Amino acid sequence: MISATNLGAQLSGKDKKNFETIQGELLLRAGAAPGTRTDAEVLASIDLANFYRADTEDARLATLKAFLESRGVQPPWELQRSLYKALDDFPPMAHLINLTMSEAQPVDILGARVFEGVD
């Protein structure tokens, strides 16, 4: 794995000398687990281009409908609140948070780490 200073330098385009590593205590998320094929499929079904192109909350929610339903979030939906409810106890999200809190991770391998064994 790469160090946090190297990751910061890569993401920002700045020299790693401009970064200082700080220490803290981890607050790992409970319920973390790698994503399943079903999790990956429902996330892959979200058309992000349509989501970002949408000019209303209802249009954005329409792109998230299958995901929200799969997570048991009941309508009526509000974008931020509904996404929070869907992701708060979503095992792959907790897994992603724990992975990235434990050490810096290259962005290009996160999908494979969060969805281990899912093609």
C-alpha angles and dihedrals in degrees: 000000000000124000122255091246091053091047091050090050092049094049096045102034090233129126114272089234086073091066130079122199115227128194128224143151119278119239099198118197118246119232095035116161137152114269120261128228088259091053090050093048095051091047091047089053090065108102100218093184090058091043093056093039092053115106098199135055090236091056091050091048090052089061090051097044098105092047094047091048092048089055093049095246106157124218143274087080131200113192103235097033093046094048090049091052091047095049103033095085099017104132096217090052091051088047091051091049092049093047094050094041092053096054141339111281129199106248093226093065100043095092092054091047095048094043100037112188095006114121 
